[in-house]
Amino acid sequence: MTFHRLRQDLRELLEVAEARLAAVEATESRYRWAFERAAMGFANTNEKGELLQSNRRLSEMTGYEEEELAQLQ
């Protein structure tokens, strides 16, 4: 009986984790869509100020490709 209850609890926790993961993935997808299609130039950096990601508009505004922008520290 204890084993059955533990297995049931784990199944419920897995369902919650899967639902949360799906929500995070949906949010990330919406963010990525907005980031890439923004009319403004955007970039993500880490706490050291190193470029992690930039959008196409920033490349158009600066004349640099994303890889080149990352090297301009």
C-alpha positions in Angstrom: 0.0 0.0 0.0 2.8 2.5 0.9 4.6 1.7 -2.4 1.4 2.4 -4.4 0.8 5.7 -2.6 4.4 6.8 -3.3 4.1 5.8 -6.9 0.8 7.8 -7.1 2.5 10.8 -5.5 5.4 10.7 -7.9 3.0 10.5 -10.8 1.2 13.6 -9.6 4.4 15.5 -9.1 5.5 14.5 -12.6 2.3 15.8 -14.1 2.7 19.1 -12.2 6.3 19.4 -13.4 5.3 18.6 -17.0 2.5 21.3 -16.9 5.0 23.8 -15.5 7.5 23.0 -18.2 4.9 23.4 -20.9 4.0 26.8 -19.5 7.7 27.9 -19.4 8.2 26.7 -23.0 5.1 28.6 -24.2 6.3 31.8 -22.4 9.8 31.3 -23.9 8.3 30.9 -27.3 6.3 34.1 -27.0 9.4 36.0 -25.7 11.6 34.7 -28.6 8.9 35.7 -31.2 8.7 39.3 -29.7 12.5 39.6 -29.4 13.2 38.6 -32.9 10.5 40.8 -34.5 11.0 43.9 -32.4 11.3 47.2 -34.2 14.0 48.2 -31.7 17.4 46.7 -31.3 17.7 44.4 -28.3 20.5 42.4 -26.7 20.8 40.0 -23.8 23.9 40.0 -21.7 25.2 38.1 -18.7 26.1 39.8 -15.4 29.6 40.5 -16.8 28.1 42.5 -19.7 29.1 39.8 -22.2 26.6 39.6 -25.2 24.6 36.4 -25.1 22.1 37.2 -27.9 21.0 40.1 -30.1 18.2 40.5 -32.5 18.3 41.2 -36.2 17.2 44.9 -35.7 20.3 45.6 -33.5 22.5 44.2 -36.3 20.8 46.4 -38.8 21.1 49.5 -36.6 24.8 48.9 -35.8 26.0 47.4 -39.1 27.5 44.4 -37.2 26.5 40.8 -37.3 25.6 39.2 -33.9 29.0 37.4 -33.8 30.8 40.7 -34.4 28.8 42.5 -31.7 29.8 39.8 -29.2 33.5 40.5 -29.9 33.2 44.3 -29.4 33.6 44.2 -25.6 
